[in-house]
Amino acid sequence: MDSKAKSAVVLGEVNKNYVVTPDVDRLLQDLFINGGMTPGDKEWEEHKRRVQRARAEGGPGLMKMEID
């Protein structure tokens, strides 16, 4: 392993015929633990809460810029 060049030398035979499949049982368990929400759903809910909080605090939001 050459860390400076970020490369590795493989001794022997390399088998490139492999298939990667997701661990469906683990993914379903993670969904169950999170109440059925995906990470994207959680992020969207947090975004909506931040927007509602900003509106409730009376922030100006977007304002038109006047050019003289």
mmCIF file of the N, C-alpha and C atoms, coordinates in Angstrom:
data_MODEL
# 
_entry.id   MODEL 
# 
loop_
_atom_site.group_PDB 
_atom_site.id 
_atom_site.type_symbol 
_atom_site.label_atom_id 
_atom_site.label_alt_id 
_atom_site.label_comp_id 
_atom_site.label_asym_id 
_atom_site.label_entity_id 
_atom_site.label_seq_id 
_atom_site.pdbx_PDB_ins_code 
_atom_site.Cartn_x 
_atom_site.Cartn_y 
_atom_site.Cartn_z 
_atom_site.occupancy 
_atom_site.B_iso_or_equiv 
_atom_site.pdbx_formal_charge 
_atom_site.auth_seq_id 
_atom_site.auth_comp_id 
_atom_site.auth_asym_id 
_atom_site.auth_atom_id 
_atom_site.pdbx_PDB_model_num 
ATOM 1   N N  . MET A 1 1  ? 0.850   -1.165  0.000   1.00 0.00 ? 1  MET A N  1 
ATOM 2   C CA . MET A 1 1  ? 0.000   0.000   0.000   1.00 0.00 ? 1  MET A CA 1 
ATOM 3   C C  . MET A 1 1  ? 0.904   1.238   0.000   1.00 0.00 ? 1  MET A C  1 
ATOM 4   N N  . ASP A 1 2  ? 0.735   2.083   -1.002  1.00 0.00 ? 2  ASP A N  1 
ATOM 5   C CA . ASP A 1 2  ? 1.520   3.315   -1.101  1.00 0.00 ? 2  ASP A CA 1 
ATOM 6   C C  . ASP A 1 2  ? 0.596   4.475   -0.758  1.00 0.00 ? 2  ASP A C  1 
ATOM 7   N N  . SER A 1 3  ? 0.717   4.998   0.482   1.00 0.00 ? 3  SER A N  1 
ATOM 8   C CA . SER A 1 3  ? -0.210  6.053   0.924   1.00 0.00 ? 3  SER A CA 1 
ATOM 9   C C  . SER A 1 3  ? 0.071   7.392   0.245   1.00 0.00 ? 3  SER A C  1 
ATOM 10  N N  . LYS A 1 4  ? 1.324   7.662   -0.130  1.00 0.00 ? 4  LYS A N  1 
ATOM 11  C CA . LYS A 1 4  ? 1.632   8.929   -0.786  1.00 0.00 ? 4  LYS A CA 1 
ATOM 12  C C  . LYS A 1 4  ? 1.009   9.002   -2.172  1.00 0.00 ? 4  LYS A C  1 
ATOM 13  N N  . ALA A 1 5  ? 1.065   7.918   -2.914  1.00 0.00 ? 5  ALA A N  1 
ATOM 14  C CA . ALA A 1 5  ? 0.495   7.890   -4.262  1.00 0.00 ? 5  ALA A CA 1 
ATOM 15  C C  . ALA A 1 5  ? -0.962  7.453   -4.249  1.00 0.00 ? 5  ALA A C  1 
ATOM 16  N N  . LYS A 1 6  ? -1.464  7.081   -3.061  1.00 0.00 ? 6  LYS A N  1 
ATOM 17  C CA . LYS A 1 6  ? -2.840  6.598   -2.890  1.00 0.00 ? 6  LYS A CA 1 
ATOM 18  C C  . LYS A 1 6  ? -3.139  5.460   -3.861  1.00 0.00 ? 6  LYS A C  1 
ATOM 19  N N  . SER A 1 7  ? -2.269  4.461   -3.845  1.00 0.00 ? 7  SER A N  1 
ATOM 20  C CA . SER A 1 7  ? -2.453  3.302   -4.713  1.00 0.00 ? 7  SER A CA 1 
ATOM 21  C C  . SER A 1 7  ? -2.107  2.044   -3.938  1.00 0.00 ? 7  SER A C  1 
ATOM 22  N N  . ALA A 1 8  ? -2.539  0.930   -4.481  1.00 0.00 ? 8  ALA A N  1 
ATOM 23  C CA . ALA A 1 8  ? -2.255  -0.362  -3.869  1.00 0.00 ? 8  ALA A CA 1 
ATOM 24  C C  . ALA A 1 8  ? -1.830  -1.333  -4.951  1.00 0.00 ? 8  ALA A C  1 
ATOM 25  N N  . VAL A 1 9  ? -0.978  -2.247  -4.577  1.00 0.00 ? 9  VAL A N  1 
ATOM 26  C CA . VAL A 1 9  ? -0.535  -3.290  -5.497  1.00 0.00 ? 9  VAL A CA 1 
ATOM 27  C C  . VAL A 1 9  ? -1.184  -4.584  -5.050  1.00 0.00 ? 9  VAL A C  1 
ATOM 28  N N  . VAL A 1 10 ? -1.866  -5.247  -5.976  1.00 0.00 ? 10 VAL A N  1 
ATOM 29  C CA . VAL A 1 10 ? -2.556  -6.488  -5.668  1.00 0.00 ? 10 VAL A CA 1 
ATOM 30  C C  . VAL A 1 10 ? -1.682  -7.648  -6.100  1.00 0.00 ? 10 VAL A C  1 
ATOM 31  N N  . LEU A 1 11 ? -1.416  -8.524  -5.168  1.00 0.00 ? 11 LEU A N  1 
ATOM 32  C CA . LEU A 1 11 ? -0.652  -9.724  -5.467  1.00 0.00 ? 11 LEU A CA 1 
ATOM 33  C C  . LEU A 1 11 ? -1.629  -10.878 -5.661  1.00 0.00 ? 11 LEU A C  1 
ATOM 34  N N  . GLY A 1 12 ? -1.536  -11.530 -6.777  1.00 0.00 ? 12 GLY A N  1 
ATOM 35  C CA . GLY A 1 12 ? -2.422  -12.653 -7.033  1.00 0.00 ? 12 GLY A CA 1 
ATOM 36  C C  . GLY A 1 12 ? -3.515  -12.272 -8.011  1.00 0.00 ? 12 GLY A C  1 
ATOM 37  N N  . GLU A 1 13 ? -4.591  -13.011 -7.939  1.00 0.00 ? 13 GLU A N  1 
ATOM 38  C CA . GLU A 1 13 ? -5.679  -12.872 -8.897  1.00 0.00 ? 13 GLU A CA 1 
ATOM 39  C C  . GLU A 1 13 ? -6.785  -11.978 -8.319  1.00 0.00 ? 13 GLU A C  1 
ATOM 40  N N  . VAL A 1 14 ? -7.368  -11.152 -9.158  1.00 0.00 ? 14 VAL A N  1 
ATOM 41  C CA . VAL A 1 14 ? -8.458  -10.277 -8.736  1.00 0.00 ? 14 VAL A CA 1 
ATOM 42  C C  . VAL A 1 14 ? -9.734  -10.754 -9.408  1.00 0.00 ? 14 VAL A C  1 
ATOM 43  N N  . ASN A 1 15 ? -10.758 -10.986 -8.611  1.00 0.00 ? 15 ASN A N  1 
ATOM 44  C CA . ASN A 1 15 ? -12.042 -11.426 -9.143  1.00 0.00 ? 15 ASN A CA 1 
ATOM 45  C C  . ASN A 1 15 ? -12.939 -10.200 -9.280  1.00 0.00 ? 15 ASN A C  1 
ATOM 46  N N  . LYS A 1 16 ? -13.248 -9.803  -10.512 1.00 0.00 ? 16 LYS A N  1 
ATOM 47  C CA . LYS A 1 16 ? -14.084 -8.625  -10.744 1.00 0.00 ? 16 LYS A CA 1 
ATOM 48  C C  . LYS A 1 16 ? -15.532 -8.986  -11.019 1.00 0.00 ? 16 LYS A C  1 
ATOM 49  N N  . ASN A 1 17 ? -15.880 -10.231 -10.929 1.00 0.00 ? 17 ASN A N  1 
ATOM 50  C CA . ASN A 1 17 ? -17.256 -10.674 -11.179 1.00 0.00 ? 17 ASN A CA 1 
ATOM 51  C C  . ASN A 1 17 ? -18.009 -10.751 -9.853  1.00 0.00 ? 17 ASN A C  1 
ATOM 52  N N  . TYR A 1 18 ? -18.459 -9.623  -9.373  1.00 0.00 ? 18 TYR A N  1 
ATOM 53  C CA . TYR A 1 18 ? -19.202 -9.595  -8.133  1.00 0.00 ? 18 TYR A CA 1 
ATOM 54  C C  . TYR A 1 18 ? -20.427 -8.707  -8.298  1.00 0.00 ? 18 TYR A C  1 
ATOM 55  N N  . VAL A 1 19 ? -21.420 -8.944  -7.472  1.00 0.00 ? 19 VAL A N  1 
ATOM 56  C CA . VAL A 1 19 ? -22.662 -8.175  -7.501  1.00 0.00 ? 19 VAL A CA 1 
ATOM 57  C C  . VAL A 1 19 ? -22.889 -7.623  -6.100  1.00 0.00 ? 19 VAL A C  1 
ATOM 58  N N  . VAL A 1 20 ? -23.177 -6.348  -6.022  1.00 0.00 ? 20 VAL A N  1 
ATOM 59  C CA . VAL A 1 20 ? -23.444 -5.709  -4.742  1.00 0.00 ? 20 VAL A CA 1 
ATOM 60  C C  . VAL A 1 20 ? -24.945 -5.470  -4.640  1.00 0.00 ? 20 VAL A C  1 
ATOM 61  N N  . THR A 1 21 ? -25.537 -5.980  -3.587  1.00 0.00 ? 21 THR A N  1 
ATOM 62  C CA . THR A 1 21 ? -26.966 -5.775  -3.359  1.00 0.00 ? 21 THR A CA 1 
ATOM 63  C C  . THR A 1 21 ? -27.146 -5.130  -1.991  1.00 0.00 ? 21 THR A C  1 
ATOM 64  N N  . PRO A 1 22 ? -28.165 -4.293  -1.835  1.00 0.00 ? 22 PRO A N  1 
ATOM 65  C CA . PRO A 1 22 ? -28.386 -3.662  -0.529  1.00 0.00 ? 22 PRO A CA 1 
ATOM 66  C C  . PRO A 1 22 ? -28.906 -4.686  0.478   1.00 0.00 ? 22 PRO A C  1 
ATOM 67  N N  . ASP A 1 23 ? -28.632 -4.432  1.718   1.00 0.00 ? 23 ASP A N  1 
ATOM 68  C CA . ASP A 1 23 ? -29.146 -5.270  2.798   1.00 0.00 ? 23 ASP A CA 1 
ATOM 69  C C  . ASP A 1 23 ? -30.548 -4.770  3.134   1.00 0.00 ? 23 ASP A C  1 
ATOM 70  N N  . VAL A 1 24 ? -31.541 -5.357  2.465   1.00 0.00 ? 24 VAL A N  1 
ATOM 71  C CA . VAL A 1 24 ? -32.928 -4.887  2.578   1.00 0.00 ? 24 VAL A CA 1 
ATOM 72  C C  . VAL A 1 24 ? -33.434 -5.002  4.008   1.00 0.00 ? 24 VAL A C  1 
ATOM 73  N N  . ASP A 1 25 ? -33.096 -6.082  4.685   1.00 0.00 ? 25 ASP A N  1 
ATOM 74  C CA . ASP A 1 25 ? -33.563 -6.250  6.065   1.00 0.00 ? 25 ASP A CA 1 
ATOM 75  C C  . ASP A 1 25 ? -33.049 -5.130  6.969   1.00 0.00 ? 25 ASP A C  1 
ATOM 76  N N  . ARG A 1 26 ? -31.774 -4.745  6.803   1.00 0.00 ? 26 ARG A N  1 
ATOM 77  C CA . ARG A 1 26 ? -31.216 -3.666  7.612   1.00 0.00 ? 26 ARG A CA 1 
ATOM 78  C C  . ARG A 1 26 ? -31.872 -2.337  7.265   1.00 0.00 ? 26 ARG A C  1 
ATOM 79  N N  . LEU A 1 27 ? -32.136 -2.099  5.965   1.00 0.00 ? 27 LEU A N  1 
ATOM 80  C CA . LEU A 1 27 ? -32.786 -0.853  5.555   1.00 0.00 ? 27 LEU A CA 1 
ATOM 81  C C  . LEU A 1 27 ? -34.198 -0.757  6.116   1.00 0.00 ? 27 LEU A C  1 
ATOM 82  N N  . LEU A 1 28 ? -34.934 -1.868  6.082   1.00 0.00 ? 28 LEU A N  1 
ATOM 83  C CA . LEU A 1 28 ? -36.286 -1.869  6.648   1.00 0.00 ? 28 LEU A CA 1 
ATOM 84  C C  . LEU A 1 28 ? -36.247 -1.657  8.158   1.00 0.00 ? 28 LEU A C  1 
ATOM 85  N N  . GLN A 1 29 ? -35.265 -2.241  8.827   1.00 0.00 ? 29 GLN A N  1 
ATOM 86  C CA . GLN A 1 29 ? -35.120 -2.043  10.267  1.00 0.00 ? 29 GLN A CA 1 
ATOM 87  C C  . GLN A 1 29 ? -34.827 -0.582  10.581  1.00 0.00 ? 29 GLN A C  1 
ATOM 88  N N  . ASP A 1 30 ? -33.970 0.060   9.785   1.00 0.00 ? 30 ASP A N  1 
ATOM 89  C CA . ASP A 1 30 ? -33.676 1.481   9.987   1.00 0.00 ? 30 ASP A CA 1 
ATOM 90  C C  . ASP A 1 30 ? -34.925 2.326   9.799   1.00 0.00 ? 30 ASP A C  1 
ATOM 91  N N  . LEU A 1 31 ? -35.749 1.994   8.795   1.00 0.00 ? 31 LEU A N  1 
ATOM 92  C CA . LEU A 1 31 ? -37.003 2.727   8.597   1.00 0.00 ? 31 LEU A CA 1 
ATOM 93  C C  . LEU A 1 31 ? -37.934 2.546   9.791   1.00 0.00 ? 31 LEU A C  1 
ATOM 94  N N  . PHE A 1 32 ? -37.990 1.329   10.321  1.00 0.00 ? 32 PHE A N  1 
ATOM 95  C CA . PHE A 1 32 ? -38.848 1.054   11.474  1.00 0.00 ? 32 PHE A CA 1 
ATOM 96  C C  . PHE A 1 32 ? -38.375 1.866   12.679  1.00 0.00 ? 32 PHE A C  1 
ATOM 97  N N  . ILE A 1 33 ? -37.059 1.936   12.891  1.00 0.00 ? 33 ILE A N  1 
ATOM 98  C CA . ILE A 1 33 ? -36.509 2.682   14.022  1.00 0.00 ? 33 ILE A CA 1 
ATOM 99  C C  . ILE A 1 33 ? -36.826 4.168   13.878  1.00 0.00 ? 33 ILE A C  1 
ATOM 100 N N  . ASN A 1 34 ? -36.797 4.697   12.657  1.00 0.00 ? 34 ASN A N  1 
ATOM 101 C CA . ASN A 1 34 ? -37.046 6.121   12.407  1.00 0.00 ? 34 ASN A CA 1 
ATOM 102 C C  . ASN A 1 34 ? -38.516 6.435   12.212  1.00 0.00 ? 34 ASN A C  1 
ATOM 103 N N  . GLY A 1 35 ? -39.402 5.534   12.563  1.00 0.00 ? 35 GLY A N  1 
ATOM 104 C CA . GLY A 1 35 ? -40.832 5.787   12.427  1.00 0.00 ? 35 GLY A CA 1 
ATOM 105 C C  . GLY A 1 35 ? -41.293 5.793   10.980  1.00 0.00 ? 35 GLY A C  1 
ATOM 106 N N  . GLY A 1 36 ? -40.594 5.096   10.106  1.00 0.00 ? 36 GLY A N  1 
ATOM 107 C CA . GLY A 1 36 ? -40.991 5.005   8.705   1.00 0.00 ? 36 GLY A CA 1 
ATOM 108 C C  . GLY A 1 36 ? -40.518 6.170   7.857   1.00 0.00 ? 36 GLY A C  1 
ATOM 109 N N  . MET A 1 37 ? -39.689 7.038   8.426   1.00 0.00 ? 37 MET A N  1 
ATOM 110 C CA . MET A 1 37 ? -39.208 8.200   7.679   1.00 0.00 ? 37 MET A CA 1 
ATOM 111 C C  . MET A 1 37 ? -37.811 7.937   7.139   1.00 0.00 ? 37 MET A C  1 
ATOM 112 N N  . THR A 1 38 ? -37.601 8.285   5.888   1.00 0.00 ? 38 THR A N  1 
ATOM 113 C CA . THR A 1 38 ? -36.275 8.188   5.297   1.00 0.00 ? 38 THR A CA 1 
ATOM 114 C C  . THR A 1 38 ? -35.458 9.407   5.727   1.00 0.00 ? 38 THR A C  1 
ATOM 115 N N  . PRO A 1 39 ? -34.140 9.383   5.563   1.00 0.00 ? 39 PRO A N  1 
ATOM 116 C CA . PRO A 1 39 ? -33.350 10.574  5.891   1.00 0.00 ? 39 PRO A CA 1 
ATOM 117 C C  . PRO A 1 39 ? -33.797 11.807  5.101   1.00 0.00 ? 39 PRO A C  1 
ATOM 118 N N  . GLY A 1 40 ? -34.214 11.626  3.852   1.00 0.00 ? 40 GLY A N  1 
ATOM 119 C CA . GLY A 1 40 ? -34.707 12.754  3.058   1.00 0.00 ? 40 GLY A CA 1 
ATOM 120 C C  . GLY A 1 40 ? -35.988 13.325  3.635   1.00 0.00 ? 40 GLY A C  1 
ATOM 121 N N  . ASP A 1 41 ? -36.877 12.444  4.108   1.00 0.00 ? 41 ASP A N  1 
ATOM 122 C CA . ASP A 1 41 ? -38.118 12.909  4.745   1.00 0.00 ? 41 ASP A CA 1 
ATOM 123 C C  . ASP A 1 41 ? -37.805 13.708  6.004   1.00 0.00 ? 41 ASP A C  1 
ATOM 124 N N  . LYS A 1 42 ? -36.850 13.229  6.796   1.00 0.00 ? 42 LYS A N  1 
ATOM 125 C CA . LYS A 1 42 ? -36.485 13.939  8.025   1.00 0.00 ? 42 LYS A CA 1 
ATOM 126 C C  . LYS A 1 42 ? -35.907 15.312  7.694   1.00 0.00 ? 42 LYS A C  1 
ATOM 127 N N  . GLU A 1 43 ? -35.064 15.366  6.669   1.00 0.00 ? 43 GLU A N  1 
ATOM 128 C CA . GLU A 1 43 ? -34.465 16.643  6.265   1.00 0.00 ? 43 GLU A CA 1 
ATOM 129 C C  . GLU A 1 43 ? -35.537 17.619  5.791   1.00 0.00 ? 43 GLU A C  1 
ATOM 130 N N  . TRP A 1 44 ? -36.513 17.149  5.031   1.00 0.00 ? 44 TRP A N  1 
ATOM 131 C CA . TRP A 1 44 ? -37.590 17.999  4.526   1.00 0.00 ? 44 TRP A CA 1 
ATOM 132 C C  . TRP A 1 44 ? -38.447 18.525  5.678   1.00 0.00 ? 44 TRP A C  1 
ATOM 133 N N  . GLU A 1 45 ? -38.757 17.665  6.657   1.00 0.00 ? 45 GLU A N  1 
ATOM 134 C CA . GLU A 1 45 ? -39.546 18.103  7.805   1.00 0.00 ? 45 GLU A CA 1 
ATOM 135 C C  . GLU A 1 45 ? -38.792 19.177  8.601   1.00 0.00 ? 45 GLU A C  1 
ATOM 136 N N  . GLU A 1 46 ? -37.484 18.990  8.781   1.00 0.00 ? 46 GLU A N  1 
ATOM 137 C CA . GLU A 1 46 ? -36.688 19.990  9.490   1.00 0.00 ? 46 GLU A CA 1 
ATOM 138 C C  . GLU A 1 46 ? -36.676 21.307  8.726   1.00 0.00 ? 46 GLU A C  1 
ATOM 139 N N  . HIS A 1 47 ? -36.572 21.247  7.411   1.00 0.00 ? 47 HIS A N  1 
ATOM 140 C CA . HIS A 1 47 ? -36.597 22.460  6.575   1.00 0.00 ? 47 HIS A CA 1 
ATOM 141 C C  . HIS A 1 47 ? -37.932 23.192  6.740   1.00 0.00 ? 47 HIS A C  1 
ATOM 142 N N  . LYS A 1 48 ? -39.040 22.441  6.699   1.00 0.00 ? 48 LYS A N  1 
ATOM 143 C CA . LYS A 1 48 ? -40.357 23.064  6.858   1.00 0.00 ? 48 LYS A CA 1 
ATOM 144 C C  . LYS A 1 48 ? -40.480 23.726  8.227   1.00 0.00 ? 48 LYS A C  1 
ATOM 145 N N  . ARG A 1 49 ? -39.953 23.070  9.276   1.00 0.00 ? 49 ARG A N  1 
ATOM 146 C CA . ARG A 1 49 ? -40.018 23.662  10.623  1.00 0.00 ? 49 ARG A CA 1 
ATOM 147 C C  . ARG A 1 49 ? -39.211 24.951  10.703  1.00 0.00 ? 49 ARG A C  1 
ATOM 148 N N  . ARG A 1 50 ? -38.039 24.977  10.066  1.00 0.00 ? 50 ARG A N  1 
ATOM 149 C CA . ARG A 1 50 ? -37.219 26.199  10.073  1.00 0.00 ? 50 ARG A CA 1 
ATOM 150 C C  . ARG A 1 50 ? -37.920 27.329  9.344   1.00 0.00 ? 50 ARG A C  1 
ATOM 151 N N  . VAL A 1 51 ? -38.558 27.029  8.204   1.00 0.00 ? 51 VAL A N  1 
ATOM 152 C CA . VAL A 1 51 ? -39.266 28.059  7.448   1.00 0.00 ? 51 VAL A CA 1 
ATOM 153 C C  . VAL A 1 51 ? -40.438 28.591  8.260   1.00 0.00 ? 51 VAL A C  1 
ATOM 154 N N  . GLN A 1 52 ? -41.209 27.713  8.895   1.00 0.00 ? 52 GLN A N  1 
ATOM 155 C CA . GLN A 1 52 ? -42.341 28.146  9.706   1.00 0.00 ? 52 GLN A CA 1 
ATOM 156 C C  . GLN A 1 52 ? -41.878 28.986  10.895  1.00 0.00 ? 52 GLN A C  1 
ATOM 157 N N  . ARG A 1 53 ? -40.747 28.594  11.516  1.00 0.00 ? 53 ARG A N  1 
ATOM 158 C CA . ARG A 1 53 ? -40.221 29.352  12.653  1.00 0.00 ? 53 ARG A CA 1 
ATOM 159 C C  . ARG A 1 53 ? -39.787 30.740  12.208  1.00 0.00 ? 53 ARG A C  1 
ATOM 160 N N  . ALA A 1 54 ? -39.152 30.826  11.037  1.00 0.00 ? 54 ALA A N  1 
ATOM 161 C CA . ALA A 1 54 ? -38.708 32.126  10.531  1.00 0.00 ? 54 ALA A CA 1 
ATOM 162 C C  . ALA A 1 54 ? -39.903 33.018  10.216  1.00 0.00 ? 54 ALA A C  1 
ATOM 163 N N  . ARG A 1 55 ? -40.959 32.449  9.663   1.00 0.00 ? 55 ARG A N  1 
ATOM 164 C CA . ARG A 1 55 ? -42.162 33.239  9.373   1.00 0.00 ? 55 ARG A CA 1 
ATOM 165 C C  . ARG A 1 55 ? -42.842 33.691  10.643  1.00 0.00 ? 55 ARG A C  1 
ATOM 166 N N  . ALA A 1 56 ? -42.867 32.820  11.654  1.00 0.00 ? 56 ALA A N  1 
ATOM 167 C CA . ALA A 1 56 ? -43.519 33.168  12.925  1.00 0.00 ? 56 ALA A CA 1 
ATOM 168 C C  . ALA A 1 56 ? -42.763 34.270  13.651  1.00 0.00 ? 56 ALA A C  1 
ATOM 169 N N  . GLU A 1 57 ? -41.453 34.318  13.493  1.00 0.00 ? 57 GLU A N  1 
ATOM 170 C CA . GLU A 1 57 ? -40.657 35.352  14.155  1.00 0.00 ? 57 GLU A CA 1 
ATOM 171 C C  . GLU A 1 57 ? -40.779 36.695  13.446  1.00 0.00 ? 57 GLU A C  1 
ATOM 172 N N  . GLY A 1 58 ? -41.448 36.720  12.317  1.00 0.00 ? 58 GLY A N  1 
ATOM 173 C CA . GLY A 1 58 ? -41.683 37.982  11.623  1.00 0.00 ? 58 GLY A CA 1 
ATOM 174 C C  . GLY A 1 58 ? -40.501 38.487  10.839  1.00 0.00 ? 58 GLY A C  1 
ATOM 175 N N  . GLY A 1 59 ? -39.666 37.590  10.386  1.00 0.00 ? 59 GLY A N  1 
ATOM 176 C CA . GLY A 1 59 ? -38.530 37.998  9.574   1.00 0.00 ? 59 GLY A CA 1 
ATOM 177 C C  . GLY A 1 59 ? -39.005 38.600  8.264   1.00 0.00 ? 59 GLY A C  1 
ATOM 178 N N  . PRO A 1 60 ? -38.225 39.481  7.675   1.00 0.00 ? 60 PRO A N  1 
ATOM 179 C CA . PRO A 1 60 ? -38.671 40.158  6.460   1.00 0.00 ? 60 PRO A CA 1 
ATOM 180 C C  . PRO A 1 60 ? -38.756 39.248  5.237   1.00 0.00 ? 60 PRO A C  1 
ATOM 181 N N  . GLY A 1 61 ? -38.074 38.119  5.240   1.00 0.00 ? 61 GLY A N  1 
ATOM 182 C CA . GLY A 1 61 ? -38.100 37.242  4.075   1.00 0.00 ? 61 GLY A CA 1 
ATOM 183 C C  . GLY A 1 61 ? -37.403 37.904  2.901   1.00 0.00 ? 61 GLY A C  1 
ATOM 184 N N  . LEU A 1 62 ? -37.888 37.657  1.724   1.00 0.00 ? 62 LEU A N  1 
ATOM 185 C CA . LEU A 1 62 ? -37.305 38.272  0.535   1.00 0.00 ? 62 LEU A CA 1 
ATOM 186 C C  . LEU A 1 62 ? -37.844 39.691  0.387   1.00 0.00 ? 62 LEU A C  1 
ATOM 187 N N  . MET A 1 63 ? -36.957 40.611  0.047   1.00 0.00 ? 63 MET A N  1 
ATOM 188 C CA . MET A 1 63 ? -37.370 41.986  -0.120  1.00 0.00 ? 63 MET A CA 1 
ATOM 189 C C  . MET A 1 63 ? -36.880 42.486  -1.462  1.00 0.00 ? 63 MET A C  1 
ATOM 190 N N  . LYS A 1 64 ? -37.690 43.300  -2.127  1.00 0.00 ? 64 LYS A N  1 
ATOM 191 C CA . LYS A 1 64 ? -37.305 43.863  -3.412  1.00 0.00 ? 64 LYS A CA 1 
ATOM 192 C C  . LYS A 1 64 ? -36.263 44.942  -3.205  1.00 0.00 ? 64 LYS A C  1 
ATOM 193 N N  . MET A 1 65 ? -35.225 44.893  -3.997  1.00 0.00 ? 65 MET A N  1 
ATOM 194 C CA . MET A 1 65 ? -34.163 45.905  -3.881  1.00 0.00 ? 65 MET A CA 1 
ATOM 195 C C  . MET A 1 65 ? -34.497 47.048  -4.813  1.00 0.00 ? 65 MET A C  1 
ATOM 196 N N  . GLU A 1 66 ? -34.483 48.245  -4.297  1.00 0.00 ? 66 GLU A N  1 
ATOM 197 C CA . GLU A 1 66 ? -34.736 49.431  -5.103  1.00 0.00 ? 66 GLU A CA 1 
ATOM 198 C C  . GLU A 1 66 ? -33.413 50.014  -5.574  1.00 0.00 ? 66 GLU A C  1 
ATOM 199 N N  . ILE A 1 67 ? -33.301 50.289  -6.846  1.00 0.00 ? 67 ILE A N  1 
ATOM 200 C CA . ILE A 1 67 ? -32.089 50.903  -7.405  1.00 0.00 ? 67 ILE A CA 1 
ATOM 201 C C  . ILE A 1 67 ? -32.413 52.331  -7.802  1.00 0.00 ? 67 ILE A C  1 
ATOM 202 N N  . ASP A 1 68 ? -31.660 53.285  -7.265  1.00 0.00 ? 68 ASP A N  1 
ATOM 203 C CA . ASP A 1 68 ? -31.908 54.707  -7.566  1.00 0.00 ? 68 ASP A CA 1 
ATOM 204 C C  . ASP A 1 68 ? -31.170 55.141  -8.805  1.00 0.00 ? 68 ASP A C  1 
# 
